[in-house]
Amino acid sequence: MGYSRKAIIVVHGMGNQMPMSTIREFAENVNVKGTRLYSSPDRIVGDLETRRLSFKDNNIDYYEFYWAHLMQEPTSLNVWKWTFKLLFLKTVSDRARKMVYTLRIIFFSIIFTLLSLLFIKLKNVTADQINFEKTIIYGIMILAAYKLLVLFFRAVSSTTILQSIGDVVKYTLPTPQNIDVRNSIRNKGIEMLNKLHEAKDSDKDPKYNEIIVVGHSLGSIVAYDMLTFLFPKYHNINTYDEKISQEDVTKFAKDYYDKPIEEFDLNKYQEDQIKISKSYRQFKMPWRVSNFITMGSPLTHAVMVMANSKHEFYKRKMIREFPTCPPVPDINDDNKCFFNFTEDKYLRPHHAALFALTRWTNIYFSNDYIGGNLSSEFGIGIRDIELKSQNGFVKKYLPFASHTSYWGKKEIESIKNINNCFDNIPSENEANNQNI
């Protein structure tokens, strides 16, 4: 009965978000049929601030994972310390390299200029030339300017920085002060995703055949964590029988193990993901997340915000802490397989092999440096789609201006690629957009 429906979870990004503001705009603009929108009580998740959105003559239900109220603002000092560390102490991501190096040059140029001027001024001043009255006046003026500067930075920090960058600091930095925030957001997201998996229709059948997770900005990291931590609950459920072809599963893993980029067929990989996912689902594996869509994702800077170095980031992927696409196989297995044998000798995906079953599409605008290429960071099985904003000159060319425009009414190409994922059809992607 209800097993033909799809659930779409949208995870909003950083900043002082209002409940349902993101999901309403997303659902209205992405819906290509233009049918009437209905807002119903969220009877599955049970959150009183969010609702289920659906359309007439449409088999899709839209949900928002709202987490802004769980965030706590860090202090201004913590934000500036984190920013300084990213600019000068952390390994720089490929996407941010040009921008970070430019900021470093500007910073050191300003410091050098100020020190040079101070040296030139003091070099020719003797004790008897000092005018104490002027010195006192200049001192008061400098102190006043300093106070105004501090007030300015506090004002900026209390709005733009603490509400946006501050969210990134609190969520991505695993300090003891941030653990409660990270856990509360993750647990709430996992609970929501789990409830959608377990939802039943009136005939006690699963309500949703497919679940699609969409993450924007920092929300893409939150969504990635939701999938990472929930999949181990489902991969281990063993209700398979001998009708599943173990040979096909092994071949699927071997076909994509350590394959050079020039030989990797992304369309075929995503088609095979669908086949393998349907095979396991047919034999009662309950995992039903068919697609993961990221937009303007800071996961492109994972080496900066999720690890301390490239080596650490690579190592954590290899030990299956960060799931990749294709998944990391067992290098000690002669089959180079990213599936494990169950006690009954049937193959199942290992705990970090969710992207053997779930397709990953990543959309980013050329001038949105918060987002960027993900296939170079998390695997060549990710479909990277680079676009230019269609929402005017400023959105198209001004750095970061397009970051909140991915589902804007004028973003026809972006919306088209989002809908391709909803229709379970591999997105069209020209070679010049295949940044892998």
N, C-alpha and C positions, 0 to 999 in steps of 0.2 A: 504494500500500500504506500506508505510514506517513504519507502526506501529509494525513491528516485529523486528526492530533494537534496539540495546542496546548502551547506551552511558556510557563510563567509565571515571570518573574524577579522576585523580591522583593528590594529594596535596603533594608537596615535603616537605622535612624536613628542619631543621635548617642549617645555614651556608651560605656561599657565593655561592649560586646555580646559574647556568647559564640557561637561558630559553631553554626548550625542552630537556635538557640533561637527566633529570630523566625519562620523558615519553618515549623517544626513546628507551632507554635501557629496560625499563619496558615492552613496547609493543613487542619489538623484542624477548625478552627472555621468556615472559609469553605465547606468541602465540605458541600453540603446533602444529599447522597445517603446519607451515613453508612456508606459501604462501608469495607472494610478498607484500612488504610494500609500501603504497602510502602516500604521504604528500600533503594535500590540504589546501588552505586558510581557515582560521577559519571564516566562514561567519555567524555563530550564535553568538559567543561571541564578535567578532570584535576586538580582541587583535592582534596587528600587530607583536608582538614578538613570538606568539605561533601559532601553526597550528593544524589541525585535522589529526590524523593518522588513517589509515584503511588498511585492507588487502583484497586481492582478495579472493573470496569465503568465506567471513566472514561477519557476520552481526553486527560487533562491531565497533564503532568509539571511538577512544581514545583522550581525552583532558587533558591538564595539567592546573591546577590552579597555576599560577606563582605569588608569592607574595614577593619574596626576595627584589625586588626594592622598596617596600613600607616600609621596615624595616629601622630603624635608630639605629646606634650603640650607646649603652650607654657608659658612662665613665668607666674607669677602677675601680674607687672608687665604683661606683654603683654595678658593677659585684662582687667585693670582699665583699661588704656589704651584698648583696643578698646571696652569698655563705655562709658567716659566719652565717647569719640568718637561712639558711636551716640546717646547721650542728649543731647549738647549741640552737636555739630558737624555731624552728617549730616542730610540731608533725611529727614523722618519719613514713614513709610508711613501710608496711611489707616487701616489696621488697628491700628497701634500708637500712633496720635496721642494718644488719650485717656490711655493708660497712660504714655506718655513725658512728656506734660505734667504728669500727676499726680506722677511721680517728680521732675521738675524743681522743682515747687512744694515738695515735701517737702524736697528737698535744700537749696534756698535758704532755706526757713523755718528749718531746723536751723542753718545757718550764721548767719543773721541773729539768731536767739535766743542763740546762744553769744557772738557778738560784743557783743550788747546787754548780756548779763549781765556780761561781762568789763569793758565800759566803765563800767557802774554801779558795779561793785566797785572799780575802780581810781580812779574820779573822786573819791571821798571818803577816799582813803588818803594820808596824809602820810608822810614818811620816818621821823619819830620814832614812828610807830604800828606800824611793821613789826616783827614778832616773828620774829627770825632762826631761832630753834629750830623754830617752827611752819612757817616757810617751807621749811626743809630737810626736815621730815617730809612736808609737802604735796608737795614736789618728788619725794621718793622714791615716794610713793603714786601720783602722776601718771605717773612713769616706769614703775612696775610695771603700772599699768592699760594703758599704751601697749603694753608688751611682751605682756601677755595678749591685747590686741586684735590685735596682729600675729600671734600664735600661732593665734588663732581664725581669722583670715582665711586663713592658710596652710593650716589644717586643712580649711576649706571649699573652698579652691582645689584642694587635692590630690585631693578626691573629686568633689563635685558639679560645681563650675565647670570645672575642668580636663578632666574626662571628658566633659562635655556642651557647655557653651558653648565650651570650649577647642577642641573639634572644629570648631565653626562658625568660630572665629577662624582656625585653620590651613587650612581648606578654602576659605573664601570670601575671604580676604584675600591678594591676589597679591603679597606681599612676596618679596624674594629668598630669605628663610629658609623660605618656605612652598612654593616652586615644586616642589621634588622630591616633597613629599607630594601635592600636587595632581596632578602628572603620573602618579605611580605608581598612585594610586587610579583616575584616569580611564583610563589605559592598560589596567589590569587589567579594568575594567568593559567597555571597548570590545572587548577580546580575548574576553571571555566572550560578549557579545552577538553578535559576529562568528562565533564557533564554533557557536552555536545556529543562525544563518542557514545555515551551510555544512554542518550535520549531515545525513548521508544514512541512509536505511534499508537493509535488506538488498537491495533492488532498485536501489540507487543513486539513488533519488528523494529529494527533500528530506524530511527526517524530520518537520519541523513546517510546517504550513500557516499557523498563526498564532503570533505571539510577543506576549505581553502583558507590559508592564513596569510594575511596581508600586513606587512610592517612598514611604516614610514619613519624615516629619520632614526632617532634613538629607539623608537618602537620596533624597528627591525632587529635590534640587538635583543630587546625584551622577547620578541616573538621567536627568535633563534634559540634563546634559552628555554622558552616554553616547550619547544619541540625537542630540544636536546634532553631535557629532564623527564619528559613524559614518555618518550618512545621506549626507554628500557622497561617500562611497566607492561608494554604490549608485545615487544619482540619475543618475550620469553613464554608467552602463552602457547602451549603446544596442543593444538587440536587438528593437526595436519594428518593426512593419510597418504597411502602409497600412490594415489592418483596424481600427486604433484611430481612432476618430472625433476628428479634431482640432477639429472644430466643437463637439463635446460638451465637450471639455476646456477650450476657450476660454470657452464659455458658463458652465461651472462657476466659473471664475475671475472672470468679469465679474459673475456673479450675486451674489457675496459681497464685491465690492470696495467698500470705503467705504460700506457700507450702514448706515443709522441703526439704533440698537438696537431701536426699536419696530417696525421692518420686518424684522428678522433672525429667520428661522425656524430655531431651533437643531436641532429634530428633522430637518428637511429637510436641513440642512447635514451632519449626521452620516450621514444616509442616502446623500447624494451622496458623502461621503468613502468610504463602503464601496464604492459603485459604481465610482468612479474607481480606488480601490486594486485592486479585483478585475480591472478592465480592464487595468491595467498589469501585474499579476501574471500574468494569462493570457498575456501576450506577453513573459514571461520577465524582467520587472523583479524582481530578487531581494529587494527590501525587503518584509518580512513582519510588521513591528510594526503590529498592527491597533489596539491600544489602549494608552494611557498613563494610569495611574491614580495620582493623588497624594492623600495623606492627611496632614492636619496639616502642610501644606507651608509652610516659611518663604519660599518663592517669593513669597508675598503681601507680603513686605518687600523685594522685589528692589531697589527704589529705594534701600534702606539698605545691603543686604549685597552687591549686585552692581554698584553704580555710586556715584558721588559726588553726583549730583543728579538731579532728574527730567529735566532737559534731556539729560544724558548718557545716562541710561537709554533715553529716547525715541530719541535719535540712534543708539544701538547697535542698537536694534530696526530702525530704518529702513534701516541699512546692512547688514542681514541677519546681524548678529553674534549676536543673540538671536532664535531662531525664534519666531514667533507663530502664533496660531490664530484666524482664517485667516492664511495667510502674507502677508508684505509683498509687494505686486506691484511690477512695474517701472513707476514713475510716468512714465517717458519713453515707454512703450509705449502706443499709442492704444487697445489692447485692455485696458489695466490688468490685465495677466495675471501670475500668479505662476508661470508656466511659461516655459521658454526653448526656442527652436528648436534642434534638433541640427543637425549638418552635413548630415544627410539631410532636413532641413526637417520633422522631427517634433517635437512638443512634449514636453518632459520637465519635471518639477518642478525648480525651481532649488535650489541647495544648502541653502537654509534653508526649503524648502517641505515639510518632512516632515509637518506637520500638515494638508496637503492630503490625505494618505493615512492618517494615524494620528489616531484620535479621542482626545480628552483629557477625562477626567472627574476632577473635583477634589472631594473630600469633606472637610468640616471640621466640628467641633463648635463650637457658639456660644461656649462658654467656653474654647476652646483658642486662645489668642492667638498661639501659635507659628504656627498655620495661619490660613487665611482665604480670602477671595475671590481668585481668580486671573484671572477674565475681564476685570476692569478693568485688569489689569497686562499680560496676555499675549494678550488678544483675546477677542471675544465668541463665538467658536466653541468655547470651553471650557464644559463643563457643570458649573457650580458647584452643589454640593448641601450645604446647611447643615442640620445635624441637632442635636438635643439628645441627650446620652448617656442611655441607658436602664439604666445600671449604678449606680443609687442616687443619693441627694441630693448627696453630695459630688462624685461624678464629673460630675453634671449642672450644678452651679452654681459650685463652687469654681474660680477661674481656673487654667487649665493642667492641672487634675486628670484630664481626659479624654484627654490627649495620647497615651497609650499604649493606648487602649481601642478603637481603630477596628475590630479584628477579635475583640474579646472575645465570649465566648459569649452574653452578654446584649444585645449590640448588634445586634438583629435588623434594624433599618432600614439600618444601615451595611453589614452583610453582604449584605443583599438588593441594594443598589446595586452592590456589588462583583461579585456573581454576575451581575447584568444585563450588566455589561461582558464577563464571561467568555462569556456566551451570545450575544454580538454583537447585543444588542438595546438600543436607546437607553434609558437609565435613565428611570424615571418621576421627574418633577420638577415639583412644584407651583409656581405663579407666585411664591409668597412665599419659595421657596427659590432663585429665579433671580436672585441678586444680581449682575446685570450692568448 
